[in-house]
Amino acid sequence: MNNILFALLPLSIIMLFSLFIYLLGIRNKKQIHYTFMGTVFSLFIWGLGYLLEAYSRRLFGHTIVFFVYFWFIGLLLAPVFFLLTGIIFSKTKITLSFKHYLLFTPCVLSFLMLITNEYHNLFFMKFSTNSSVVVYGKYFLFHSIYSYSCIIIGMGYLLYYSIKNSGFFSRQSILIVCGSVIPLITNILIVTKLIDVPLYTTAISFSFATICYTMAIFRFD
């Protein structure tokens, strides 16, 4: 199972990079293009960091912490960009204000807690790339609540306004439901340790979701 997941990781990274290049090449981009590009690029950084860490661990026999920090940059930013995508999807366009930029403050705080973890163990009490071995610290709960709140609210915006405009059984709504359910369930199972898989499974599941959202938002307007 782990070998299959490891094979899917580079494929998901290539897919995200290709999608980012596609979005970058769109002319007359709207606000939603830019926030969705932020989501896609964050997921790309997240997955690439996992891949680099995995290969370096196989090569050197231990985790290189720089790659952990690298993947967490994407992991921390992706939920906020996704939330902004959902908000803009519901309103077509918004005026970015100070309160929107404040959404990134917990990301900065979480990153600082991560890179100083060896002094307090509040982010990780025991770090591992395997979901059944890692032991999370007390601060990780705050990080998880904030990240999942951004994701769930973003999903809520996308789903509600898709159903409102296109109907529950429209192709757009079905794609958004599929894109929402799979990564959400996967992440809950991993965090609660109900399944024993590598942590990069989360990045793969969100890559699948990104494809669904891309089709839902841009293919079906």
Secondary structure, 3 states (H helix, E strand, C coil): CHHHHHHHHHHHHHHHHHHHHHHHCCCCCCHHHHHHHHHHHHHHHHHHHHHHHHHHHHHHCCCCHHHHHHHHHHHHHHHHHHHHHHHHHHHCCCCCCHHHHHHHHHHHHHHHHHHCHHHHCCCEEECCCECCCCEECHHHHHHHHHHHHHHHHHHHHHHHHHHHHHCCCCHHHHHHHHHHHHHHHHHHHHHCCCCCCECCHHHHHHHHHHHHHHHHHHHCC
